[in-house]
Amino acid sequence: MYRLGIDLGSSYTKGVLVDSANRMVAFHCVKTGYDFRKASEKIVSYFAENHEIEYPAYTSGYGREQIDVPFVSNSELISLAKAVYEIYQRPCSIIDIGGQDTKFIQVNARGQVDKFKMNRKCAAGTGSFLEEIAFRLDVTPEEFTEFAKNATQEVKINSYCTVFAISEIIGMIKNGATLPNIIIGIYNSIILRSIELSLVEDHLVITGGLPAMHPTIISLFKERYPDSDSPEHSQFLAAYGCVLLNNPKAEK
């Protein structure tokens, strides 16, 4: 029997299968689209095809109650903090960059949330910000990463608003700025929007779908904060934390 955690986010819905020893054993991610129930059904069906699932499922995220199987809903912030503490077993700061928001979470020595903040300036610095720019430039996430490797200097992006940022970038292209340099500027813009949420004073853990798809962001974070990293499958950690919150004692 396996337990199922689902993080129903605004852009993507993530599912993780957890065994009796509280280990993540399988992952699946789908675009959320306009129907949270349909997205959650895809996750459940994917895992149920080859695994026996023990219900209720454990959910978090914007659509955490939009699911047709028995479930227990959980705070996304507390779930994410629980999963990160499970991995690191130490106080830390978390910057989670999602589709519609960026979160800063301070985790104490007991694995509890001491404080948190979320971005309040439109969608700047989030996944949707980068997706809209990528769409306008006709560049895939993989191409973003490749272009960034050829950057020679950063072109600073000043605009907070996605619409204005795109106009600013188009103007830079017209004035001769290279795409690699612009992309580094976009990445650094996202980082600046993230770190302005709160002062980072201890180990920094970078999570979320955006860093997972754009590893250059993690490298740029490390340049600013040497004591930082991003765990594998970081976009699934809120889903994983849901299971841990409700099943604290793993079988040995």
N, C-alpha and C positions, 0 to 999 in steps of 0.2 A: 504493500500500500504506500502511496505517495501523497504528500500534501501539496496543495497548489496555492501559490501567491500570484495575485494579478494587480498590476498598477495601471489603472485606466486613466491615462494622461490625455491632455487636450489634443496632442498631435499623434502620439503612438500609444498603443496598449501593449504592455509587456507582461509575460507570464514566466514563472519559474517553477520547476518541479523540485521538491525537496524530499529527501529520503528520511528514514527513521532516525538517522544520526545527525539530522539537521544540515546535511550537505546538499548544495545545489547540484543537480544532476542533469538538468535539461532546461533549455531556454527557447522562447519563441516570442516574436514581436510582429505586430501588424499595425497598419495605419488605422487610427481611430475613426477617421471620417466623421460623418454626422450622426452615427448611431452607436452609442456606447454598448448597448445590448448586443448588437451584431458583432462588434469587435470582441467583446468578452466571450461570445459564443464560439468565435473562431479559435480563441485561445483554448477554451475548454475542450473543443472537439479535437484539436491538434494533439493534445496530450492524452485524451481519453482513448484515442484510437489504439495506442500501444501500451498504455499504462493503466493500472487500477488506482483510481483517485479516491482518497478518503475525504469526504465532505464534512463540514463546510469548507468552501474556498475562503481565502483570506484576501481582502481587497483594500486598495488605497487609491488616491488620485481623484481627479475631478468627477469621474463617473463611477465611484466606488460602490454605489448602491444600484447601479444599472446593470444587473446581472440576474439571470433566470435560474441559476442553481443555488442551493443553500449557501449562505456566505456570512462572514463576519467582517464588517468594515473597520478600518483603522486609519488613524492620522498618518498622512504621508510623511510629515516631518519626523514624527516619533519612530515610524517604521524605518526610515532611512538612517536615522541616528542609531537605531538598534543594530542594523546590519553592519554599519561602518564600525561600530564598537566591537561587534563580534569578530571582525577581521583584525583590528588593530589593538584592541585591549588597552587603550590609552586615551587620555583627553586629546581632542583634536578639533579643528575647524573644518567644516564642510562647505564647499561651494558647489551647488548643484545647478547646472545649466540645462533647463528643459525647453520645451517647445514654446511656451507662452510666458514663462517667468524664470527668474533666477533667485535662488534661495541661499542665504548664509545661515548655517546652523553651528552653534557652539555646543560641543558635547563634553560633559565633565568626566571626572575620574570614575563615576559610577555608571557611565553610559547613558546618562540622562541629558535632555536638552536644557541647557542653561539659558540660552537666548536664541532668537532667530529674527531674520529680516528678509523681506522680499523686495524685488525691484518695484519701483513706483513710476518709472518713466517710460510709459508706453511698452513696446515689446523690444526696445533696443537692448542688445546684448543677449538675446535669447535665440532659440533655434529658428523661430519663424522669421526673425530679423535676417539671419544668414540664408535661409531658404528663399526668401523673397529676392535678396541680392543675387543669389545663385541663379534663380529663374531669369532675372533680367539680363544677367551676363551670359546665360546659357553655359554654365559651368557646373559639373557634377562635384560631389564631395571629394571623390578620388582625384579629380583634376585640381581642385583647390589645394590639396596636399602636395601634388606634384609642382604646381606653380609656385607654392610657397618656398620650395627648396631652391628656387632660382632667384629669390629676392636679394637685392643688393642694399636696399635701405627701406625704411618704413615710410609710407605715405600716411600721414595722420588723418583720421576720419573724425570730424568735429561734431557732426550732427547726432542728436539723440534719437530723433524720429526716423523711422525706417524710410518713409517717403523722401524726406529731405536728404538722408544719407545716400540713397540711390541717385538722386539728382547731383549730389556732391561728387559721387564716384564717376558718373557720366561726364561731368565737367573736367575731372582730373584726366580721364582718358582722352578727351578732346585736346587737353593741354599737353599731352605727351607722356603722362605717367604710365609706367609699365604695369601689366596685370599682376605679375608676381609681387611687386612692391605694394600695390593696392591691397592685395589679399593679406599680406602681413599686416597692413594697417587695419583691415577689417578684423582680423583675429585679435590684435592688440586692443581695438576698440571694445570688443566683447569682454576681454579681460579687465579693462579699466572699469567698465560698467559693473563688473562682478565685485571687484575688490573695494569699490567705493561704498558697498553696503556696510562693511564693518572692518575694523582693524584685525588683521590676522596675527595672532601672537604665539601660536604653537603649530604643531604639525598640521599641514593643510592637505585635505583629501578632496580631489576633484572628481565629481560624479555627474551623471546625466547623459542623455543621448547625444548632445552636441559634442562634448569632448570625445565620446566613443567613436563618433563618425569622423572627427577631425583631430587626429592625434597631435598635430602641430600645436594646437591650443595647449595641450598638456606640457609640451616642451617649452613653450613660452612662459607658462606659469612657473615651471621649474627654474627658469632663468631669474625670475623675480623672487621666488621662494624656493631655495635649494632643498629645504625640508618639506617637500611636497611630493605627492604621487597620485596615481589614479588606479584603483584596483581593477582587475579583469572583470568584465561584464558589469561595469559600474552602472549602466542604465537599468539593470535589473535589481538593484539593491533595495529599492523601496518595496518591490514585490517580495523579495526575500525576507526583509524585515517584518512584513506582515505575518509570515509564518512563524518567525522566531518569537514575536511578541505573544503569540497564542500557544506556542509549544516550547517553553523555555528549557525543559529538561530533555535532552537528547539521549537516546539509547546508546550505550557504550558497547 
